[in-house]
Amino acid sequence: MKYKTYIDWLLRIAVAALFVSHGIMAVQGEADWVGWIVSLFGLAEPAATTLLHLIGFLDLVVSVLVLLWPIHIVLLWATFWGVLVTLLQPLMGEPLGEFLEHWAVWSAPLALFLIHGIPKHWWQWLEVNNKSKRRLGRA
């Protein structure tokens, strides 16, 4: 294995772990996060809790996809979602240190996306990097 492969797997595991942990917290209905959804969207608490459960389930799906099949569009989504969630914390009154502490939530998926390369054609957004496919025995 080359160092790039080690780094690829290290980042895949890190991103998956981040999304699993946040997904579990969301599925469990983290009270602060429910409050943020209520404040942002003006939803009633039961609706905000349901939305948070859906977000948590999506986070768990993203974690599995990133770990097993790092599809470009999923990596880009993980980066976007990480930026959004990380910026949301100081906007909801959390200390700025929370933003800095959670930097990896968006930077790890971005690094993984960049390692896999920026797709040149639209269909490449929906496929696993060719080198990853060869390692998985698919190409």
N, C-alpha and C positions, 0 to 999 in steps of 0.2 A: 504494500500500500504506500502511496505517496502521501506527503504531508497535506496536500490539498484534500485528499480523501479523508484523512483524520479530522481536518478542520470541518469538512462538510458534515461528517457524522456528529462531531461535537456540537455544531450549531443546530443540526436537526434535533438532537436530543434536548438541547437547551430550550429551543423554541417549543417543542412538544411539551416539555415540563412546565414552561410558563403558561401555555394555553390549557393544560390539564388542571393546574392549580387554580387558575382563574375560572375555568369552566366549572370546577367542583364548587368553588365559593359561590358562583352565580346560581347554580342549580340548587344549592342549599338556601338561597335567598338572603344573601348578605344584606343586613339591615341598612347600612350606610348606602349601599348601591341602590337599593329600592328607593331610599330617600332622594338620591340624585335623580333617578328617573322621574319620580313624582315632581321634583322641582323643575327639571328640564322640559318635560312634556305635559305637565299638568294632569297626569293620569291619576286615577284613584289607586290606592295602595294595592288592591288585589290585581288590577290590570298591570301595574308596574312590576309586581312580583312575577306574573305570568310572562311578561316581556323579558325579564331578567332570566327566567328559566330557559326561554328560547335562546337567548344570547349565550347562556352557559352551554346548552346543547351544541350550538354552532361552534363554540370554542373547543369543545371536545372533538368534534368532527375535524376541525382544522388541525388539532394536535395529531390525530391519526394520519391525516393526509400528509402533513409536513414530515412526519417520521418515516412513513412507508413510501409515499409517492409525492415528492416535493414538486408539485405542479406550479409553474410560474405564476399563474393567476392567484393561486392560494397563498403563495409567498408574498405577493404584492398586497393581497387582502390583509394578511397577518401584519404587514408593515403599517398599512393604513390604519387598521384597527388599533394597533399598538400606539401609534402617534395620537390618535383620538382619545384613547383611554388615559394615556399619560398626561396629555394636556388638560383633560377634564378635571384631574385631581386638584391642581391649584385654582382652577376656575370655580370649583365648588367649595373653596375655602380651606383646602388642605395646605400645609406649608410647602414652600417651593422645594424643600428637601425631598418631598415625596416624588416630585417630577424627576429630580436628579437620581433618586434611588431606583426608580423604575425605568431608567434610560434603556436598559437591555430589552424591555418589552417591545420596543420598536426597532432598536438597532440590530439585534440578533437576527430577526427575519429579513431585515434589509441586507445585512452581510451575506446571509444565505442566498438571497435573491441575486446579489451581485456575483457571488461565486458561481452560481448556475448560469449566469450570463443573461443579458437582456435579449429577449426574443426578437428576431428580425421579421418574422411572418406571423400573422394572426393565429394560425393553428398551433404555433409553438407555445402560446400562452396556456394551452390546454394539455400539454404533454410534459412528461418528465424529461429532464435534460438527457440527451442521447448517451452521455457517459454514465449517468445513473442507471439508464435502462440496461446498458451492457453489464454493469456490475450486478444488476438484479437478474441477469440472464434473459432479458427480453429482446435484445437486438442482436 
